[in-house]
């Protein structure tokens, strides 16, 4: 049995002699591992299409181990690959997806990945704005993946609010009224509304601190992703 699907290439790993395992992200099943026979040989035509970050359309044969039967590149994000910082941010996003085994809405996660890779590939967006948008992506992604925080406004709406972790109701964090509004905006807004997102230094500092708490409440192990998402 074989099927076709769009996918993002996350990484590849050696397997046996000349074969390789590719971890790909699909909108139907999330992360799956697929074997490509003879991928390490110079004559392999398919391996050249399976660069990390590529958006591809693949044919996958099902069996004891899924295997790659065909690949077409839909988008290779060539500009992203020219910039070291953009590639580092894309790698941190890949790490995030590889560490996630949630039962979130994979088709929405797939759409988020496509949007953020397109932003990182865009030469007209400066790096400071890309970094802000990657942090916005973190909140949108974790919310879609099943960890959306709950917010409650305090008695003095202009001064304070509370953020509760959806996955652990015992954990709550006080936040300013300004951050209260900002976080809800980035979680609920579409990307065209976020593309010109700006934030002042005081709010940005609070956002960094709360983002670290939010991330670490979900992922126990420290990672490159955390450092890039939070500190830049």
Secondary structure per residue as TSV (DSSP state, phi and psi in degrees):
chain	resnum	aa	ss	phi	psi
A	1	X	-	360.0	134.9
A	2	X	E	-131.8	154.6
A	3	X	E	-146.1	159.0
A	4	X	E	-110.3	145.4
A	5	X	E	-157.5	154.1
A	6	X	E	-78.0	154.5
A	7	X	E	-160.7	158.1
A	8	X	E	-107.4	134.8
A	9	X	E	-81.1	121.8
A	10	X	E	-95.3	-48.4
A	11	X	E	-165.9	169.2
A	12	X	E	-131.4	154.2
A	13	X	E	-139.9	143.5
A	14	X	E	-62.3	147.9
A	15	X	E	-150.4	122.2
A	16	X	T	56.4	-137.0
A	17	X	T	-80.7	-81.4
A	18	X	T	-105.7	5.4
A	19	X	E	-84.0	162.6
A	20	X	E	-138.7	149.8
A	21	X	E	-101.5	130.4
A	22	X	E	-110.6	126.9
A	23	X	E	-92.3	120.6
A	24	X	E	-126.1	155.7
A	25	X	E	-112.2	122.7
A	26	X	E	-114.8	153.3
A	27	X	T	-74.6	-10.6
A	28	X	T	-95.1	-43.2
A	29	X	T	-119.7	-1.2
A	30	X	E	76.4	-139.2
A	31	X	E	-78.9	126.5
A	32	X	E	-132.3	155.5
A	33	X	E	-109.1	131.2
A	34	X	E	-131.0	135.4
A	35	X	E	-88.7	135.1
A	36	X	E	-114.9	115.5
A	37	X	T	-68.7	138.5
A	38	X	T	57.6	28.6
A	39	X	T	-63.7	-28.9
A	40	X	T	-81.8	-6.7
A	41	X	S	-82.1	145.6
A	42	X	T	-63.6	-24.8
A	43	X	T	-85.0	-0.4
A	44	X	-	-69.3	116.5
A	45	X	T	-80.4	-33.4
A	46	X	T	-73.6	-34.7
A	47	X	G	-59.2	-35.1
A	48	X	G	-65.8	-19.7
A	49	X	G	-88.6	-9.0
A	50	X	-	-106.1	44.2
A	51	X	-	-72.8	146.8
A	52	X	T	-54.8	141.2
A	53	X	T	83.8	-15.9
A	54	X	-	-59.6	139.8
A	55	X	E	-94.4	126.2
A	56	X	E	-133.6	163.8
A	57	X	E	-112.9	123.7
A	58	X	E	-122.8	152.7
A	59	X	E	-107.7	126.8
A	60	X	E	-120.6	128.1
A	61	X	E	-92.3	127.9
A	62	X	-	-86.3	143.4
A	63	X	S	-176.4	-159.9
A	64	X	S	-57.2	-40.2
A	65	X	S	-127.5	125.9
A	66	X	-	-59.3	142.2
A	67	X	E	-131.6	150.5
A	68	X	E	-82.1	126.8
A	69	X	E	-113.6	-12.7
A	70	X	E	-174.0	148.4
A	71	X	E	-143.7	136.5
A	72	X	E	-130.2	130.4
A	73	X	E	-79.6	126.3
A	74	X	E	-96.3	-35.3
A	75	X	E	-156.9	128.3
A	76	X	-	-107.6	-1.1
A	77	X	-	47.9	56.6
A	78	X	H	-64.0	-34.0
A	79	X	H	-68.9	-36.8
A	80	X	H	-57.0	-39.3
A	81	X	H	-72.3	-15.3
A	82	X	H	-84.2	-15.4
A	83	X	-	-115.9	122.2
A	84	X	H	-62.4	-42.6
A	85	X	H	-65.1	-42.8
A	86	X	H	-62.7	-40.7
A	87	X	H	-65.4	-37.4
A	88	X	H	-65.3	-40.7
A	89	X	H	-66.6	-41.4
A	90	X	H	-62.7	-38.4
A	91	X	H	-65.7	-36.2
A	92	X	H	-67.7	-34.2
A	93	X	H	-67.1	-42.0
A	94	X	H	-60.0	-44.1
A	95	X	H	-59.3	-40.4
A	96	X	H	-61.3	-45.2
A	97	X	H	-67.5	-37.5
A	98	X	H	-68.0	-27.3
A	99	X	H	-89.7	-5.3
A	100	X	-	-96.7	121.4
A	101	X	-	-120.1	32.1
A	102	X	-	-74.5	171.5
A	103	X	-	-105.9	36.4
A	104	X	-	-69.2	-178.5
A	105	X	-	-82.6	97.0
A	106	X	H	-63.5	-33.0
A	107	X	H	-66.9	-32.1
A	108	X	H	-75.6	-36.5
A	109	X	H	-63.8	-39.3
A	110	X	H	-61.3	-43.6
A	111	X	H	-63.9	-39.9
A	112	X	H	-62.5	-41.9
A	113	X	H	-63.2	-41.6
A	114	X	H	-62.7	-42.4
A	115	X	H	-65.5	-45.0
A	116	X	H	-72.9	-34.0
A	117	X	H	-66.6	-36.7
A	118	X	H	-64.0	-40.1
A	119	X	H	-64.3	-46.1
A	120	X	H	-65.6	-25.9
A	121	X	H	-82.4	-14.8
A	122	X	-	-79.3	118.4
A	123	X	T	-72.7	-18.6
A	124	X	T	-85.7	-1.9
A	125	X	S	-106.3	123.2
A	126	X	-	-73.2	165.4
A	127	X	H	-66.8	-35.8
A	128	X	H	-60.7	-42.2
A	129	X	H	-70.3	-38.2
A	130	X	H	-59.7	-41.6
A	131	X	H	-63.3	-41.5
A	132	X	H	-62.4	-42.4
A	133	X	H	-70.1	-31.8
A	134	X	H	-66.5	-38.7
A	135	X	H	-67.1	-37.2
A	136	X	H	-63.0	-40.5
A	137	X	H	-56.6	-42.2
A	138	X	H	-55.4	-46.6
A	139	X	H	-68.0	-40.9
A	140	X	H	-66.0	-43.0
A	141	X	H	-64.2	-49.0
A	142	X	H	-64.1	-33.0
A	143	X	I	-66.0	-44.9
A	144	X	I	-66.5	-34.4
A	145	X	I	-75.1	-3.0
A	146	X	I	113.7	7.5
A	147	X	I	-118.8	34.3
A	148	X	-	-64.1	126.4
A	149	X	-	-73.5	156.7
A	150	X	E	-104.5	145.4
A	151	X	E	-119.3	144.6
A	152	X	E	-138.8	129.8
A	153	X	E	-83.9	138.0
A	154	X	-	-75.4	-175.5
A	155	X	S	-63.1	-35.7
A	156	X	S	-101.8	90.2
A	157	X	T	-57.1	-30.7
A	158	X	T	-80.2	-10.9
A	159	X	T	-110.1	-35.1
A	160	X	E	-156.2	163.4
A	161	X	E	-154.4	-179.9
A	162	X	E	-130.2	141.9
A	163	X	E	-114.3	123.5
A	164	X	E	-108.1	137.2
A	165	X	E	-76.3	121.2
A	166	X	T	-59.9	-34.0
A	167	X	T	-83.7	-10.3
A	168	X	E	-151.4	93.0
A	169	X	E	-67.2	-12.9
A	170	X	E	-77.4	-14.9
A	171	X	E	-99.1	123.1
A	172	X	E	-138.8	150.7
A	173	X	E	-134.0	128.8
A	174	X	E	-73.2	137.9
A	175	X	E	-135.4	157.4
A	176	X	E	-70.9	158.9
A	177	X	H	-60.8	-33.7
A	178	X	H	-66.5	-44.5
A	179	X	H	-69.0	-35.5
A	180	X	H	-51.6	-50.2
A	181	X	H	-69.6	-39.8
A	182	X	H	-64.4	-46.0
A	183	X	H	-64.3	-41.5
A	184	X	H	-65.7	-35.5
A	185	X	H	-63.5	-48.7
A	186	X	H	-70.2	-31.0
A	187	X	H	-69.9	-39.3
A	188	X	H	-90.9	-20.7
A	189	X	S	-80.6	153.2
A	190	X	-	-81.9	162.1
A	191	X	H	-60.3	-37.3
A	192	X	H	-58.7	-29.2
A	193	X	H	-76.5	-21.2
A	194	X	H	-97.6	-13.6
A	195	X	T	-61.0	-29.8
A	196	X	T	-104.6	25.5
A	197	X	-	-59.1	132.5
A	198	X	-	-134.9	157.5
A	199	X	-	-152.6	138.3
A	200	X	-	-79.7	165.5
A	201	X	H	-63.4	-37.8
A	202	X	H	-65.5	-47.7
A	203	X	H	-66.3	-37.6
A	204	X	H	-60.9	-41.5
A	205	X	H	-63.0	-41.6
A	206	X	H	-67.8	-38.5
A	207	X	H	-61.7	-42.8
A	208	X	H	-55.5	-48.9
A	209	X	H	-63.5	-45.6
A	210	X	H	-70.2	-34.4
A	211	X	H	-62.5	-40.2
A	212	X	H	-62.7	-44.9
A	213	X	H	-62.3	-45.1
A	214	X	H	-60.8	-48.8
A	215	X	H	-62.0	-47.9
A	216	X	H	-71.6	-19.3
A	217	X	H	-73.1	-17.7
A	218	X	H	-103.1	-46.7
A	219	X	-	-108.9	116.6
A	220	X	-	-75.5	-33.9
A	221	X	S	-86.4	132.4
A	222	X	-	-64.9	152.8
A	223	X	-	-154.6	166.9
A	224	X	H	-60.6	-34.9
A	225	X	H	-55.7	-46.8
A	226	X	H	-59.6	-45.9
A	227	X	H	-62.6	-42.6
A	228	X	H	-72.9	-41.7
A	229	X	H	-66.1	-39.4
A	230	X	H	-89.0	-44.8
A	231	X	H	-102.3	-24.8
A	232	X	-	85.9	360.0
